[in-house]
Amino acid sequence: MALAFSSGPPAGGPRSAAKILDAARDVLSAQGYPALTIEAVAAAAGVGKSTIYRWWPNKEALIADALAEIFRAEEIPDLGDTHAELRHAVDMTIDNYTNEDIAASLPALAAGLLPHPELMSRFRETFLHRKRENIAAALRRGVQRGDLPHDLDTDLVQDVWAGTILYRRLMTDTPTDTALAEHLTRLVTENGSGFAARASRSST
């Protein structure tokens, strides 16, 4: 079990850590992020508050580790089919940002971590960098196959995907369904020139 936000495994090892993280997710689901307290998590896990604070400096770090376990950031398999690989990437992004616990907690969690630069850096690495690099690798394969423009801005593609999904999830009642997933995939595979790197766009 990787604990990106902990200073080490709690007393009792992985089993104890799993119990605490399970309890954190249970309390998060029941109470929501703003109302969640370390006291409530400790009671649900059957451990003392000091046990949690020994390994997680604050509730932001604890919840970041709890959510990291359910946040999808796997490598996109090389299927030899750019559309299929990008659809996998979009589906993964939708799964992450429509998960009730993740979607409801990430904005407040990120804000809570801002005063803690080291934890914020780990947050970006855990929730952004690894997933984005894995998706960027799939986009680069599409470029190498000639399916996508050579100057594709892989960051812009992912910003558009994530921004659309998060906006729909948090601000509207528009569904984030398979139709949206297909639309976002085709937005890139059929209109890749719109995602050209900034330098290329400004030179035309």
N, C-alpha and C positions, 0 to 999 in steps of 0.2 A: 504494500500500500504506500503510494507516494503522497507525502504530506508537504505540499509546497509552502504552506503558510505556518507550519509548526516548527518549533525549535527541536523537535524530536518526538518519538512515540510516547504516549502516556504510560505511566506505570501499568504493567499488565500487557504491554506490547500491542501488536496489531489487533487482537481481539478487543481490547479496551478502547483503542482508537475507533474501531468500527462501531462499537456500541455508542460512543459519544457522537460520532458523525451521523449515525442513524437517528439518534435522539434529536440532534440539531435539525435535521430535515423534517422530522415529525413535528417539532415545535414550530418550525418555519411555516409548514403547511397549515397548521392549526391557527397560528396567531398572526402570521405575516411578519415581515422583516422589522418594521418600526417597533412593534411591541415585543419582539423577542428579547429575552434576557439570558445571561449566562446562568443565573439562578434557575430559570425554568429548564434549560438544557441539562444542567447538573441533576436536577430532580428527576427528569425523565430518564436520564442515563443511569441513575442510581450511584452517582459519584459525588464527591465533594467539589465545591466551586474551585477550591485551590488546585485540584487535579487538572481542571481545564486551564486555569490561568498559568499553571506550570509550563504548559506547552503551547498555548495560544495567547498572545498578548491582549487580545480584545475580541469582541464578538465578530468584527469584520473578518479577522483572520480565520476564525473558526468556521464561519459560514462560507467563506471563500473555499476552504478545503472541502466542506460538505457539498457544495455545488460542483466543485471541480470533478468529483467522482461521477457525476451524472452528465457532465458537459462533454458532448461529442467533439473530438478533435482528431479523429483517426486519419491515416493516410488514405488518399483516394486511390483505389486500385487502378492499375494500367489495364484498361479493357480494350485498348486499340480502337476506341470509339469516343470521340470527343464529346458528342452530345450526351452519351450515357454517363461519362465521367463527371461532366458539369451538372447533370441532373442529380447525381449522387451528392455533389457538393451543395447544391441548393437544398436538397432534402435534409441534409445534415444541419444546415443553417436554420431551416424552418423548425426542425426538431428542437434545436437549442433554444431558440427565441420564442417558441410557443409553449415550452415546458412551464407549467404554472409557477413553480418555485423560482426558476431562473429568471423568467421574464418579469416577475413581480419584484425581485430582489436586486437584480444587477444594477439598475440606476442608483438606488440608495446605497448599495454596497460600494460601488465605485466612488461615490461622493464621500463616504465614510473613510475610505482608504487614502484619499488625497492628502491629508496631513501626515501620512506615514509613507515617505518616498520609497523605502525599501519594500514595504508590503505592496505598494502600488506597482512597483516594477515587477514583482512576482505575479501580481494580478494580471498585468498585461501579457506576461509570458504565458501564463496558464490559460487565460480565457481568449487571448487574441493571437499572439505570435505563432503558436504551434498550429492552430487551426488555419490561420491565414497562409502560412507557408505551405501547408499540405494542399490547400486549394490552389495556391499559386503554382505549385508543381504540376497540377493537372492542367491548368491554363497554359503553362509553358509547353506541355506535351502537345496541346492543340495547336500552338504556334509552330512547333517543329513539324507537325503533320501537314501544315499548310491550311488547316481549317480555320485558323484565327489570324488576324493581322500581326505582322512581325513586331509592330510597335505597341502591342496591346498593353494597357495600363492595368496590371493585375490588381493593384490596390483599389483603383476606381471601380472595377467590376465588383469586388467584394463589398465596397462601401455602398454601392447601389443595391446589391442584394440585401445586405443586413439592414440598411436604412429603410427599405421598403417593408421588409418583414416586421421590424420593430415598430415602425409607424402604424402599420395595420393592427398589430397586436395591442399596442398601448393606447392608440388615439382613435381608432375607428372600430366599427363592428363588421368590417369587410373580412371575409374569410381568408385564411392563409392555407389554402388547400392545394390539391394536385394541379388544378388549373393554374394557380399562381406559380407553382413550381415549374411547370412547363413553360409558362410565359417568360419567367425570369431566365430560364435556360436558353430559350430561343432569342431572347433579347441580345444575348452575347453571340450565340452561334450564327445568327442570321444578320446581326447588325454590329459586328465587331468593330467596324471602322469608327463607330461612335465612342469607342473606349480607347482611342489612340492616346499614347502618352502625350503629356502637355506640350513638350517641345515640338513634337510632330504636328500637333494641332495648330500651334501658333505660327508655324512656318508655312501654312497653306493659305 
